[in-house]
């Protein structure tokens, strides 16, 4: 018993040390900001190497790390060597890889991998595996096959830096075939990989291959075989002592939840309702924890379907709504169509026939997207089979090509005839096109006239909205005189500030003659003047910077209300007699970033999760309207940083 206790304590100590080491490396990178020299740039490379090592994969990198990496890229582009410029791009790539940003992963990886100098760096192996995962998540299976040999070669060239020696790559081929719905081919490759892992006593990977084999049987509705392999996988996970240099204990525990969920999905009669439901919900929680988005999407739907099958209609509706909300972050037309079908069945069960019909139509409308995806899969499968033809088949194809060459003269004659006919057709089409161009010119004039009338109408709308908001503000001012309570007067005044901030948006759109986008620099200056002048007892200076930012009214309105709330809070709570406010709004390649700071007393409840404040809650709600992320911290006063998409 004492020996077992010592072993557990030792394992716990190792885990703590590993986490502590990761934290130290993260802090090294964060504290290196800004990168201003070659010495500073070179210092972060060892920390990056540790963070992308197999043991540390799966951890999400913080925005502070991104800030340092962007700084390193700016320095490298201006002052660095060619190798440092490549490394700077690679560092940004690893940040996006930790956040599963597939589009950014693919764009940066493809740019790096065409550089011959980069292919001589060990970072190229990690880049290939990141690109392979990005292709798989996006469904680009043919592209996975295109980089397959390079992926194997680079990992071997740099002494298996990205995958262990037991990794024989059958799994990668199997996943391609699985995604192409060729389950027998996939199963054969999973079995080959499982045999290798088992011989090497690589327990966790053996369990993953057994689970994958079970999945192929489940897809073909051979449920007894599927259950057999799931149970073999679970036996290893629950009865063997698993130590793995690549996957964290958190991920291994999550994978155990995935296998249990797979068992429930084909053997729901084997346990009671609450046990089965608990397993499905546990999988949902752990998939979010390890950021396995594809599993999260399926978990939401599985729970909704389970509730529906057990006549818990309200809960089924709740989870299918969550499925559709999550699907916006992890878009997949097949998942969305399946959710619409279940939503329609739920509505039918509750006699909401018109709503059910709407969701049936939405599901039907997705057929085109799904068919396009199937066509792409069929193309990828055909190319995959071509790339792996046996030598005899390849020779037969070459013989066929030679026979085609013997018919070249006949084909050339036919081609020349076709060119003559095509020339006649083109001449006729040019004459017809000339007539069409005249008609199009006339239609363009009418269109320009209509657009001009529309712009005039929109100008008038903005002007009227501004006037109406000012009328409402005036009414509030009149009503304020009837109130005795200072607290209620304060609420009226804050409401007037909100109305003024919105009114100013429409006023600027009207004055600048641009009805779609708002010049944020001009707007911020006017908003600061308005609010600061309403507090004459305090001397407050302000600086604003948003020289290139223009936002449409849909995004400008919640942002304006959020900034209004921040300024009001500073004026009310941060300063005694004097103060400074700085507002910086700028546009990155992928998003906007707002930094608001004052030099006041700071926000004492900034780290108190139980603290509730109406203004704070309003800021969080407005940030959510922008699909943004907001953080607060104290640094020489109060700082709020908001990041939201383009």
Phi, psi and omega in degrees: 000318179294320179299316179298319179298317179297320179297315179298319178296321179297315179298319178297318179297319179298318179298315180298317180297319179297315179295321179296320179297317178299317180299318180298316181293321177298315181294326176301316181291315180299317183286346181284350180290137355272155176276118185231005181205167178295324178298314179296321179296313184293336181292330185276346183298313179299323179294320177297318181300321178292319183291334179263003178294155185309320184293330186262357180297150178102349178270135180278131181276144187281160175301330178296322177296317179301321180298317178295317182294322176295323177296319179295324179292319179297317180294314183298318180296329182271323191228349191276169174284172179298323179294319179295325177295319178294317180298320181299318177295320179297320179299316178298320179301315181295328175296312180294328177296321179292338180257006177056036178275087191299317183297317179292320179302311184295315183297312183289317182299313181298325178291320181289319190285350174272358180268117184296326179295322180293328180292348175266005179253143181299336180297341181295328180294313177299322180297318180296319179290324175296317179295319179301316179293320178297317176301316182297315180295330179274349181086020179269071189289325177297321179294327174302314181296326182296328183260005189299310181296321178295320179300315179295314184296316182292321178296319179291320182301323182254038170058048175055047183292330185256338178217150182289167182295335180286350183278107187263004175073000172299328181298319180297316177296319181299319180295323177298311179297323179297315180291337175273005177066027175257079195287331178290316176300316180299315183298318180299319179289321175300320181294319177300317180292321179298319179299319180294314180298320182294319178296327180273004182059032177272087194294313185296314181294328175299316180296324179293321179293321178298319177298317180296323176298317177301321179298320180296321177292320180297322179296332179265008177064028173263078196288326179298315179293320178300313181297323179300314181287325175300315182293325176295320177296315180296324181300318178294314184295327186262343187238353180249151176275108186259124172236127185225136182276351183250308184269137179285163177299325179298317181290321179298318178296321177299317182296325176299320178296323179297315182294317178300320178296321177298322178296315181300321185294335179247354182222049183294341179278353183281350179215176181278173186300311185294322180295314181297316180296320178300320179296316181296319180289325177297320177298319179299314182296313184291328179294325176293321183297319181266003177061043175264085193295324180297321178292321179300315180300316180291327181295316178304313182292322181298318180294316179300315180295323179295315178298318180297316181296335180254021173062024172265076193292318182298316179291325176299317179297318181300315183283329178288329173296320176296324177301313182292324177294316180293329183298338176294329179275334184228070189296134177205112186300326180293315178299318182294319179296318179298322178293321179295321178299313182293322178300319179295319180295323178296316180296321178298321181294334179257017176062023175270074191293319181294320178293320179298317179298322179298317182287328174298319179293321177298318179296319181295323181295339180280354183303322182298315180298318182291322178295322176298320178295320179294321178299319179295320178297318179297320177297315180297320179296316180299318180292321179299314180296323178297319182292340183243027177294149174288161184302318180298321179293321179296319179296320179298321179294320178297321178298320179295321178296322178296320178297324180293326180294329180294340180264015187299319183299315180298318181296320180297319179297315178299320181297317180298318177299318180296324179296318179299312180298319181296322178298318178297318180296318181297319178300315179297320181292326178296318177299317180293323181294325180298317177296320181295322181297322177297318179295319180296321179301317179296318180294326179295320178299316179295323179294317178299321178298316179296321179295321179298317178297323179295320180296318178299317180297318180295322175303315181295321178298312179301318181297318181290322177298317178301313181297318180296319178295323177292325176297315178299318179298320178295321178297317177300321179296319178295318182291333182298329180294343180270000187256134179267331186282125178298325180297317180289325176298319179298320178297318178300316182296318178297320178297321178296322178299317179298316180297319180296319182296322178288319179300320180297328178300310181292326178297315180293318179300323179290316185289322185279352177075008178248111189272355185251323186236145183254131175286107188287332179298309180297320183294315182298320178300315182292322179295316179298315178302314182300310186286318182294322179293341178279357176238075187293341183280353182240136177262106185236129174259151180221153173229134176234146178216108174206055192293335185243009187263124172231129183239148173284167188295331180296325181265330182293325185295306178296327179294319179298316179297321180296314180294321177302316180295319180296314180296316180300317179299318179297314182296325183278324192239338191271327190247154173259303179237319183228165178183169178230141176234134176235132179232124181233120179234119180219167186247125171269188177294325189246347185199175171257151176226126176251127173240119179244131178215148169230163180257033182276210186281352184082176184247104190291338180260024188295330181253017181262104184292342183268354182286133180237133179214134184300316179297317178298317180296323178296319179299315180296320180294318180293323176298322179293323177299329179274002186055040185247175176238132183236139176228149177239143171200161179258126175204101187055043184123201181259139179229134173236130179237123181241129175241127179217158189289166180287000000 
